[in-house]
Amino acid sequence: MRKTAVVTGASSGIGAATARRLAAEGFDVVLAARRRDRLDDLKAEIEDSDPAGRRKSVAVLTLDVTAPESVDAFAAAVRQCHVLVNNAGGALGLDFVAAADPEDWRRMYDTNVLGLMRVTKALLPKLIGSGDGHIVNITSLAAHAVYEGGAGYTAAKHAAAAVNDTLRLELYDQPVRVTEVAPGLVRTEEFSLVRFKGDAEKAAKPYEGVPCPLTADDVADCVAWAVTRPAHVNIDRIDIKPRAQAAPHKVHRV
């Protein structure tokens, strides 16, 4: 039986790259995000990508992880789930605590933490019922370190990491593995642009002078490796950084 992988936040960046890679690994893939048009384009791309002509099974479902009714409808439409990649998330702002926007913090927590909880809770019966489930939570190096201006995002990602580790304890006697993938500096088309609310100049600054930041495909490679290990092998956590990044705050620039 072919396994099914569900990827949230699949409309761009790491989510889209992960969906492509898992489809290439032989999974049936469920693409989930708010932007249906982008999901439809990705579905067509994946289905047309196999030169051997083998038909890939790709489903598209609209999902807003911050809306309980959306999550409930989504989970009801997912027939089976062996792998859940909780990728939906993101950062907003780079303000010091003294200038923090509470609404930005609320939105980050709602997406990165409550969204992870909602989707995991809704699909957990299917993951357990598969007999070989795997939850992969995409966090960040910000889940394990702090930096000036990052308190809202690091707090949300620290919380996501805590949920990840708690899940592993709670599911220790169930056929479900739990893995955290914590990327460092990844250059994607939207993450930094969203963080700086459309300001392209500010969005480009984190990557200026950095030789070869990570790509979304690099992170997708880690996810694919973790979920294709033998069923008795759990990869607890993968930290992935570009060679130029020694720590979240220490990056070589040229």
Backbone as CSV, one residue per row, in Angstrom:
resi,resn,N_x,N_y,N_z,CA_x,CA_y,CA_z,C_x,C_y,C_z
1,MET,0.836,-1.195,0.000,0.000,0.000,0.000,0.874,1.250,0.000
2,ARG,0.561,2.193,-0.868,1.295,3.451,-0.904,0.958,4.278,0.331
3,LYS,1.965,4.950,0.845,1.770,5.798,2.007,1.376,7.207,1.585
4,THR,0.624,7.869,2.465,0.166,9.227,2.197,0.865,10.207,3.124
5,ALA,1.388,11.274,2.538,2.024,12.341,3.308,1.207,13.615,3.161
6,VAL,0.891,14.236,4.277,0.168,15.505,4.312,1.169,16.615,4.634
7,VAL,1.177,17.658,3.815,2.112,18.769,4.024,1.321,20.061,4.162
8,THR,1.450,20.716,5.313,0.784,22.008,5.491,1.717,23.128,5.030
9,GLY,1.131,24.265,4.715,1.941,25.360,4.197,2.621,24.995,2.900
10,ALA,1.912,24.225,2.052,2.523,23.659,0.851,2.492,24.583,-0.355
11,SER,1.995,25.800,-0.190,1.830,26.671,-1.356,3.120,27.340,-1.801
12,SER,4.177,27.286,-0.977,5.437,27.929,-1.359,6.562,27.412,-0.481
13,GLY,7.783,27.812,-0.807,8.934,27.592,0.049,9.184,26.154,0.448
14,ILE,9.474,25.965,1.738,9.828,24.645,2.255,8.676,23.660,2.077
15,GLY,7.441,24.111,2.268,6.302,23.215,2.118,6.181,22.677,0.706
16,ALA,6.289,23.556,-0.282,6.189,23.125,-1.676,7.344,22.197,-2.032
17,ALA,8.562,22.537,-1.599,9.718,21.693,-1.888,9.572,20.323,-1.247
18,THR,9.038,20.288,-0.028,8.841,19.009,0.662,7.809,18.155,-0.052
19,ALA,6.735,18.775,-0.511,5.710,18.027,-1.248,6.293,17.423,-2.517
20,ARG,7.067,18.203,-3.253,7.704,17.684,-4.471,8.594,16.484,-4.150
21,ARG,9.399,16.639,-3.097,10.365,15.586,-2.761,9.670,14.314,-2.280
22,LEU,8.647,14.447,-1.457,7.961,13.251,-0.968,7.219,12.548,-2.094
23,ALA,6.671,13.306,-3.029,6.053,12.678,-4.200,7.091,11.904,-4.991
24,ALA,8.291,12.477,-5.124,9.370,11.797,-5.840,9.813,10.538,-5.118
25,GLU,9.650,10.521,-3.789,10.012,9.345,-2.991,8.931,8.267,-3.038
26,GLY,7.813,8.543,-3.691,6.777,7.536,-3.848,5.566,7.690,-2.958
27,PHE,5.500,8.772,-2.207,4.328,9.012,-1.366,3.189,9.601,-2.199
28,ASP,1.954,9.220,-1.859,0.817,10.026,-2.263,0.855,11.272,-1.386
29,VAL,0.569,12.418,-1.971,0.758,13.672,-1.247,-0.547,14.456,-1.181
30,VAL,-0.822,14.998,0.004,-1.935,15.920,0.194,-1.342,17.300,0.420
31,LEU,-1.650,18.227,-0.483,-1.158,19.594,-0.391,-2.173,20.438,0.363
32,ALA,-1.713,21.127,1.394,-2.636,21.903,2.227,-2.093,23.303,2.459
33,ALA,-2.923,24.304,2.195,-2.577,25.705,2.446,-3.811,26.554,2.178
34,ARG,-3.692,27.851,2.400,-4.825,28.742,2.164,-4.984,29.092,0.683
35,ARG,-3.869,29.207,-0.036,-3.913,29.697,-1.409,-4.132,28.548,-2.396
36,ARG,-5.391,28.324,-2.718,-5.768,27.179,-3.543,-5.146,27.248,-4.941
37,ASP,-5.042,28.440,-5.517,-4.505,28.538,-6.872,-3.067,28.043,-6.932
38,ARG,-2.285,28.364,-5.921,-0.898,27.903,-5.900,-0.822,26.386,-5.709
39,LEU,-1.710,25.855,-4.892,-1.733,24.406,-4.697,-2.098,23.693,-5.997
40,ASP,-3.056,24.232,-6.734,-3.443,23.628,-8.007,-2.265,23.625,-8.982
41,ASP,-1.506,24.719,-9.011,-0.328,24.778,-9.887,0.718,23.749,-9.466
42,LEU,0.937,23.612,-8.159,1.920,22.647,-7.663,1.474,21.221,-7.961
43,LYS,0.207,20.950,-7.811,-0.331,19.623,-8.131,-0.040,19.267,-9.592
44,ALA,-0.302,20.207,-10.496,-0.055,19.962,-11.912,1.428,19.733,-12.177
45,GLU,2.263,20.515,-11.511,3.709,20.368,-11.673,4.188,18.987,-11.229
46,ILE,3.721,18.549,-10.060,4.148,17.257,-9.535,3.652,16.120,-10.428
47,GLU,2.423,16.200,-10.847,1.855,15.121,-11.664,2.531,15.019,-13.021
48,ASP,3.076,16.120,-13.515,3.731,16.115,-14.825,5.232,15.887,-14.746
49,SER,5.759,15.665,-13.531,7.209,15.670,-13.344,7.888,14.336,-13.586
50,ASP,7.148,13.259,-13.710,7.757,11.928,-13.824,7.943,11.564,-15.295
51,PRO,9.197,11.515,-15.775,9.418,11.205,-17.185,8.998,9.789,-17.561
52,ALA,8.901,8.915,-16.567,8.489,7.540,-16.868,6.986,7.428,-17.052
53,GLY,6.279,8.493,-16.744,4.838,8.506,-16.973,4.006,7.867,-15.886
54,ARG,4.624,7.553,-14.752,3.844,6.979,-13.662,2.968,8.058,-13.043
55,ARG,1.718,7.730,-12.843,0.762,8.710,-12.334,0.957,8.918,-10.843
56,LYS,1.245,10.144,-10.438,1.386,10.450,-9.026,0.022,10.868,-8.474
57,SER,-0.245,10.450,-7.229,-1.500,10.816,-6.584,-1.270,12.064,-5.740
58,VAL,-1.856,13.166,-6.154,-1.709,14.432,-5.446,-3.097,15.010,-5.208
59,ALA,-3.413,15.250,-3.945,-4.696,15.859,-3.596,-4.459,17.273,-3.101
60,VAL,-5.406,18.137,-3.340,-5.324,19.539,-2.924,-6.486,19.838,-1.995
61,LEU,-6.167,20.365,-0.808,-7.199,20.729,0.154,-6.871,22.088,0.757
62,THR,-7.821,22.980,0.745,-7.623,24.302,1.341,-7.603,24.172,2.860
63,LEU,-6.649,24.853,3.484,-6.518,24.754,4.933,-5.992,26.057,5.512
64,ASP,-6.671,26.546,6.528,-6.193,27.647,7.351,-5.984,27.081,8.751
65,VAL,-4.723,26.901,9.146,-4.434,26.239,10.418,-4.868,27.067,11.617
66,THR,-5.186,28.344,11.405,-5.626,29.193,12.518,-7.128,29.136,12.729
67,ALA,-7.856,28.432,11.864,-9.321,28.377,11.940,-9.766,26.952,12.275
68,PRO,-10.293,26.716,13.477,-10.691,25.363,13.864,-11.652,24.700,12.884
69,GLU,-12.620,25.456,12.344,-13.572,24.851,11.420,-12.894,24.410,10.123
70,SER,-11.871,25.154,9.688,-11.113,24.773,8.497,-10.334,23.490,8.756
71,VAL,-9.715,23.397,9.919,-8.947,22.198,10.268,-9.863,20.979,10.358
72,ASP,-11.026,21.140,10.951,-11.965,20.018,11.080,-12.408,19.517,9.707
73,ALA,-12.756,20.437,8.808,-13.182,20.046,7.468,-12.038,19.387,6.707
74,PHE,-10.862,19.923,6.881,-9.676,19.360,6.235,-9.423,17.928,6.685
75,ALA,-9.418,17.721,8.002,-9.138,16.386,8.545,-10.183,15.373,8.092
76,ALA,-11.427,15.805,7.988,-12.483,14.897,7.538,-12.280,14.478,6.094
77,ALA,-11.611,15.326,5.306,-11.409,15.030,3.887,-10.159,14.197,3.626
78,VAL,-9.283,14.088,4.618,-8.067,13.288,4.457,-8.405,11.831,4.741
79,ARG,-8.259,10.992,3.735,-8.672,9.590,3.866,-7.716,8.799,4.753
80,GLN,-6.422,8.979,4.536,-5.438,8.303,5.373,-4.213,9.198,5.497
81,CYS,-3.424,8.961,6.547,-2.243,9.792,6.775,-1.167,8.958,7.458
82,HIS,-0.050,8.787,6.761,1.115,8.121,7.337,2.165,9.123,7.808
83,VAL,2.282,10.211,7.074,3.262,11.252,7.410,2.545,12.595,7.447
84,LEU,2.758,13.337,8.518,2.249,14.702,8.623,3.433,15.637,8.769
85,VAL,3.577,16.558,7.815,4.623,17.573,7.901,3.964,18.893,8.281
86,ASN,4.138,19.285,9.538,3.614,20.562,10.018,4.599,21.662,9.638
87,ASN,4.345,22.267,8.495,5.250,23.296,7.986,4.655,24.698,8.075
88,ALA,3.343,24.810,8.141,2.715,26.138,8.185,3.243,26.928,9.373
89,GLY,3.653,28.152,9.119,4.194,28.983,10.189,4.711,30.275,9.599
90,GLY,5.659,30.894,10.300,6.248,32.109,9.776,6.551,33.121,10.852
91,ALA,7.286,34.161,10.432,7.702,35.232,11.339,7.064,36.542,10.912
92,LEU,6.854,37.419,11.885,6.340,38.759,11.621,7.137,39.759,12.449
93,GLY,7.825,40.659,11.774,8.524,41.734,12.455,9.871,41.329,13.027
94,LEU,10.639,42.349,13.373,11.935,42.162,14.020,12.116,43.261,15.074
95,ASP,11.038,43.488,15.814,11.034,44.561,16.806,11.545,44.071,18.153
96,PHE,12.220,44.964,18.871,12.589,44.682,20.249,11.311,44.552,21.086
97,VAL,11.411,43.903,22.218,10.250,43.716,23.085,9.618,45.060,23.443
98,ALA,10.439,46.078,23.641,9.926,47.389,24.029,9.032,48.009,22.959
99,ALA,9.195,47.560,21.713,8.397,48.101,20.612,7.512,47.035,19.972
100,ALA,7.319,45.902,20.655,6.622,44.758,20.064,5.166,45.073,19.748
101,ASP,4.698,44.488,18.666,3.294,44.577,18.273,2.584,43.323,18.781
102,PRO,1.724,43.428,19.771,1.060,42.236,20.317,0.296,41.437,19.261
103,GLU,-0.232,42.123,18.250,-0.971,41.412,17.212,-0.037,40.512,16.394
104,ASP,1.176,40.984,16.102,2.153,40.137,15.409,2.476,38.904,16.242
105,TRP,2.670,39.104,17.531,2.977,37.978,18.410,1.815,36.981,18.433
106,ARG,0.600,37.498,18.519,-0.568,36.608,18.545,-0.659,35.787,17.269
107,ARG,-0.448,36.441,16.133,-0.536,35.732,14.857,0.556,34.668,14.739
108,MET,1.757,34.982,15.196,2.848,33.997,15.143,2.542,32.796,16.034
109,TYR,2.033,33.040,17.215,1.707,31.928,18.112,0.549,31.110,17.552
110,ASP,-0.436,31.785,16.991,-1.600,31.083,16.458,-1.209,30.157,15.313
111,THR,-0.294,30.608,14.471,0.122,29.791,13.327,1.139,28.732,13.719
112,ASN,2.222,29.149,14.365,3.339,28.247,14.632,3.066,27.223,15.724
113,VAL,2.191,27.553,16.673,1.971,26.672,17.823,0.553,26.097,17.831
114,LEU,-0.446,26.968,17.887,-1.819,26.464,17.919,-2.182,25.759,16.613
115,GLY,-1.678,26.274,15.499,-1.930,25.609,14.225,-1.335,24.215,14.188
116,LEU,-0.109,24.090,14.681,0.532,22.769,14.774,-0.311,21.836,15.629
117,MET,-0.765,22.346,16.765,-1.582,21.529,17.662,-2.892,21.106,17.002
118,ARG,-3.575,22.060,16.369,-4.877,21.757,15.765,-4.768,20.650,14.709
119,VAL,-3.804,20.804,13.812,-3.682,19.837,12.717,-3.224,18.479,13.238
120,THR,-2.265,18.484,14.158,-1.790,17.223,14.719,-2.913,16.493,15.456
121,LYS,-3.639,17.213,16.283,-4.754,16.617,17.035,-5.798,16.025,16.085
122,ALA,-6.096,16.755,15.014,-7.136,16.305,14.094,-6.733,15.064,13.302
123,LEU,-5.447,14.946,12.983,-4.992,13.816,12.156,-4.378,12.676,12.955
124,LEU,-4.231,12.877,14.258,-3.575,11.850,15.078,-4.260,10.483,15.006
125,PRO,-5.597,10.404,15.028,-6.211,9.069,14.905,-5.822,8.353,13.610
126,LYS,-5.695,9.086,12.522,-5.303,8.476,11.252,-3.826,8.089,11.268
127,LEU,-2.991,8.909,11.900,-1.572,8.575,12.008,-1.371,7.302,12.826
128,ILE,-2.071,7.195,13.946,-1.981,5.987,14.765,-2.564,4.800,14.013
129,GLY,-3.702,5.009,13.381,-4.370,3.934,12.657,-3.585,3.408,11.474
130,SER,-2.654,4.211,10.943,-1.843,3.749,9.816,-0.898,2.621,10.207
131,GLY,-0.592,2.526,11.505,0.336,1.505,11.971,1.787,1.896,11.812
132,ASP,2.049,3.003,11.123,3.426,3.472,10.918,3.383,4.965,10.624
133,GLY,2.971,5.744,11.626,2.820,7.173,11.440,4.101,7.933,11.732
134,HIS,4.174,9.131,11.196,5.358,9.969,11.422,4.937,11.437,11.368
135,ILE,5.200,12.162,12.443,4.941,13.601,12.503,6.278,14.321,12.372
136,VAL,6.366,15.213,11.400,7.570,16.032,11.228,7.177,17.490,11.436
137,ASN,7.769,18.108,12.435,7.485,19.506,12.734,8.645,20.378,12.273
138,ILE,8.366,21.295,11.351,9.387,22.219,10.879,9.430,23.397,11.837
139,THR,10.526,23.537,12.549,10.673,24.652,13.482,11.715,25.620,12.919
140,SER,12.813,25.809,13.629,13.842,26.760,13.227,14.963,26.679,14.248
141,LEU,16.141,27.156,13.869,17.164,27.347,14.898,16.657,28.290,15.979
142,ALA,15.693,29.138,15.608,15.079,30.056,16.574,14.295,29.320,17.648
143,ALA,14.082,28.022,17.474,13.420,27.221,18.503,14.373,26.849,19.627
144,HIS,15.674,27.132,19.438,16.674,26.694,20.410,17.696,27.784,20.735
145,ALA,17.431,28.988,20.267,18.320,30.112,20.538,17.486,31.386,20.498
146,VAL,18.082,32.488,20.947,17.388,33.774,20.909,18.301,34.819,20.286
147,TYR,17.704,35.914,19.824,18.482,37.018,19.269,17.662,38.297,19.391
148,GLU,18.368,39.420,19.398,17.703,40.705,19.561,16.685,40.916,18.443
149,GLY,15.492,41.366,18.821,14.445,41.612,17.850,13.641,40.386,17.480
150,GLY,14.028,39.246,17.997,13.348,38.016,17.593,12.476,37.383,18.649
151,ALA,12.170,38.107,19.717,11.494,37.484,20.854,10.161,36.853,20.486
152,GLY,9.362,37.536,19.674,8.056,36.971,19.313,8.186,35.680,18.538
153,TYR,9.088,35.663,17.569,9.278,34.472,16.733,9.969,33.354,17.503
154,THR,11.023,33.700,18.260,11.729,32.655,19.004,10.828,32.062,20.087
155,ALA,9.992,32.878,20.705,9.069,32.347,21.711,8.102,31.351,21.086
156,ALA,7.577,31.690,19.902,6.647,30.782,19.229,7.344,29.497,18.816
157,LYS,8.556,29.605,18.280,9.263,28.406,17.831,9.773,27.576,19.011
158,HIS,10.166,28.228,20.108,10.493,27.460,21.323,9.278,26.651,21.766
159,ALA,8.102,27.261,21.702,6.880,26.554,22.080,6.607,25.386,21.147
160,ALA,6.825,25.590,19.849,6.619,24.498,18.888,7.555,23.334,19.172
161,ALA,8.804,23.651,19.522,9.760,22.592,19.868,9.324,21.849,21.127
162,ALA,8.762,22.581,22.092,8.269,21.936,23.313,7.102,21.002,23.007
163,VAL,6.214,21.426,22.102,5.109,20.558,21.694,5.658,19.302,21.018
164,ASN,6.635,19.481,20.154,7.258,18.345,19.470,7.783,17.315,20.464
165,ASP,8.566,17.775,21.436,9.177,16.846,22.391,8.140,16.221,23.315
166,THR,7.101,16.976,23.640,6.030,16.423,24.471,5.261,15.341,23.718
167,LEU,5.018,15.576,22.450,4.341,14.560,21.630,5.099,13.246,21.649
168,ARG,6.422,13.325,21.569,7.208,12.090,21.554,7.023,11.314,22.859
169,LEU,6.937,12.028,23.972,6.702,11.365,25.257,5.298,10.757,25.303
170,GLU,4.324,11.508,24.831,2.935,11.052,24.905,2.642,9.899,23.951
171,LEU,3.410,9.792,22.885,3.163,8.758,21.875,4.176,7.624,21.930
172,TYR,4.897,7.519,23.048,5.997,6.553,23.118,5.535,5.114,22.903
173,ASP,4.265,4.824,23.230,3.760,3.452,23.091,2.862,3.295,21.870
174,GLN,2.889,4.270,20.969,2.077,4.232,19.756,2.992,4.128,18.523
175,PRO,2.455,3.618,17.408,3.285,3.460,16.204,3.431,4.779,15.434
176,VAL,3.931,5.796,16.135,4.086,7.114,15.530,5.441,7.691,15.936
177,ARG,6.232,8.052,14.947,7.507,8.714,15.202,7.303,10.233,15.185
178,VAL,8.187,10.944,15.873,8.095,12.402,15.935,9.486,12.980,15.688
179,THR,9.574,13.841,14.685,10.860,14.434,14.290,10.718,15.944,14.180
180,GLU,11.716,16.647,14.677,11.801,18.091,14.488,12.903,18.397,13.480
181,VAL,12.603,19.232,12.505,13.611,19.728,11.566,13.737,21.227,11.802
182,ALA,14.931,21.658,12.199,15.160,23.043,12.613,16.151,23.710,11.665
183,PRO,15.649,24.407,10.645,16.552,25.055,9.687,17.102,26.380,10.200
184,GLY,18.289,26.716,9.686,18.861,28.024,9.917,18.477,28.969,8.794
185,LEU,19.469,29.613,8.207,19.217,30.641,7.202,18.838,29.992,5.866
186,VAL,17.546,30.052,5.556,17.017,29.485,4.315,16.484,30.631,3.460
187,ARG,16.941,30.706,2.238,16.429,31.757,1.346,15.286,31.189,0.517
188,THR,14.092,31.669,0.789,12.916,31.293,0.004,12.276,32.572,-0.529
189,GLU,11.288,32.403,-1.374,10.716,33.576,-2.037,9.837,34.423,-1.136
190,GLU,9.415,33.878,0.027,8.405,34.601,0.797,8.717,34.816,2.271
191,PHE,9.498,33.949,2.911,9.622,34.010,4.369,10.012,35.407,4.858
192,SER,11.123,35.936,4.343,11.596,37.230,4.816,10.683,38.360,4.347
193,LEU,10.116,38.219,3.169,9.215,39.251,2.655,7.969,39.368,3.530
194,VAL,7.454,38.220,3.974,6.310,38.234,4.881,6.712,38.834,6.230
195,ARG,7.898,38.444,6.707,8.344,38.947,8.010,8.394,40.471,8.033
196,PHE,8.846,41.055,6.919,8.973,42.505,6.859,7.815,43.154,6.102
197,LYS,6.718,42.427,6.026,5.442,42.950,5.550,5.538,43.630,4.188
198,GLY,6.261,42.925,3.292,6.338,43.370,1.915,7.474,44.321,1.594
199,ASP,8.290,44.687,2.570,9.414,45.597,2.332,10.577,44.787,1.749
200,ALA,10.745,44.846,0.423,11.737,44.009,-0.262,13.158,44.343,0.167
201,GLU,13.418,45.613,0.437,14.777,46.005,0.840,15.143,45.387,2.180
202,LYS,14.248,45.490,3.150,14.502,44.863,4.453,14.564,43.344,4.334
203,ALA,13.717,42.793,3.495,13.661,41.341,3.343,14.954,40.770,2.783
204,ALA,15.663,41.537,1.971,16.895,41.056,1.355,18.087,41.095,2.304
205,LYS,18.034,41.931,3.329,19.206,42.163,4.177,19.731,40.918,4.896
206,PRO,18.883,40.033,5.420,19.438,38.867,6.118,20.329,37.993,5.243
207,TYR,20.160,38.064,3.925,20.915,37.206,3.021,22.083,37.912,2.349
208,GLU,22.222,39.221,2.579,23.262,39.983,1.903,24.647,39.456,2.264
209,GLY,25.424,39.145,1.238,26.798,38.704,1.431,26.963,37.288,1.918
210,VAL,25.874,36.573,2.119,25.977,35.198,2.629,26.236,34.252,1.456
211,PRO,27.390,33.583,1.442,27.658,32.652,0.352,26.817,31.386,0.513
212,CYS,25.906,31.195,-0.391,25.098,29.974,-0.437,24.271,29.721,0.824
213,PRO,23.248,30.540,1.081,22.297,30.171,2.144,21.573,28.895,1.740
214,LEU,20.910,28.273,2.692,20.151,27.065,2.391,19.027,27.381,1.411
215,THR,18.584,26.350,0.711,17.402,26.441,-0.125,16.300,25.582,0.482
216,ALA,15.093,25.783,0.015,13.977,24.960,0.480,14.228,23.490,0.179
217,ASP,14.889,23.195,-0.929,15.180,21.808,-1.285,16.117,21.148,-0.275
218,ASP,17.021,21.921,0.321,17.913,21.365,1.340,17.121,20.871,2.548
219,VAL,16.123,21.644,2.942,15.298,21.254,4.085,14.421,20.054,3.712
220,ALA,13.861,20.089,2.504,13.037,18.968,2.042,13.835,17.672,2.013
221,ASP,15.117,17.765,1.702,15.990,16.592,1.693,16.075,15.970,3.090
222,CYS,16.145,16.815,4.113,16.189,16.318,5.492,14.882,15.627,5.867
223,VAL,13.764,16.230,5.487,12.465,15.620,5.784,12.363,14.253,5.112
224,ALA,12.728,14.196,3.850,12.626,12.930,3.108,13.510,11.859,3.737
225,TRP,14.707,12.246,4.148,15.602,11.268,4.775,15.005,10.739,6.071
226,ALA,14.482,11.628,6.896,13.932,11.200,8.183,12.762,10.238,8.014
227,VAL,11.862,10.540,7.094,10.642,9.728,6.976,10.856,8.443,6.189
228,THR,12.031,8.280,5.586,12.312,7.038,4.858,13.270,6.131,5.619
229,ARG,13.547,6.443,6.880,14.311,5.507,7.722,13.412,4.329,8.065
230,PRO,14.014,3.176,8.446,13.193,2.040,8.866,12.245,2.415,10.000
231,ALA,11.123,1.733,10.085,10.054,2.118,11.011,10.488,2.151,12.465
232,HIS,11.535,1.396,12.811,11.965,1.368,14.215,12.960,2.488,14.528
233,VAL,13.311,3.285,13.538,14.322,4.331,13.725,13.641,5.692,13.796
234,ASN,13.819,6.395,14.919,13.265,7.743,15.054,14.411,8.750,15.040
235,ILE,14.334,9.690,14.129,15.280,10.804,14.101,14.669,11.928,14.928
236,ASP,15.208,12.165,16.109,14.592,13.126,17.030,14.617,14.542,16.482
237,ARG,15.784,14.984,16.011,15.889,16.378,15.589,17.031,16.537,14.596
238,ILE,16.783,17.329,13.571,17.825,17.677,12.605,17.984,19.193,12.613
239,ASP,19.168,19.667,12.993,19.507,21.076,12.837,20.262,21.218,11.518
240,ILE,19.812,22.113,10.664,20.458,22.279,9.369,20.761,23.755,9.142
241,LYS,22.035,24.043,8.883,22.484,25.412,8.646,23.353,25.439,7.389
242,PRO,23.431,26.595,6.725,24.439,26.731,5.682,25.826,26.735,6.322
243,ARG,26.828,26.358,5.567,28.189,26.333,6.115,28.598,27.687,6.675
244,ALA,28.069,28.769,6.089,28.449,30.116,6.513,27.836,30.525,7.840
245,GLN,26.933,29.718,8.377,26.231,30.090,9.608,26.689,29.209,10.760
246,ALA,27.381,29.820,11.718,27.843,29.070,12.891,26.772,29.008,13.973
247,ALA,25.932,30.038,14.031,24.858,30.134,15.021,23.844,31.113,14.445
248,PRO,22.638,31.170,15.030,21.634,32.082,14.461,22.139,33.515,14.285
249,HIS,23.001,33.964,15.196,23.470,35.358,15.165,24.857,35.512,14.557
250,LYS,25.517,34.398,14.192,26.901,34.468,13.706,26.973,33.892,12.295
251,VAL,27.019,34.793,11.315,26.964,34.400,9.903,28.123,35.067,9.169
252,HIS,28.857,34.279,8.413,29.952,34.818,7.588,29.384,35.500,6.359
253,ARG,29.818,36.711,6.108,29.372,37.470,4.927,30.591,37.950,4.150
254,VAL,30.457,38.018,2.848,31.572,38.438,2.001,31.188,39.700,1.237
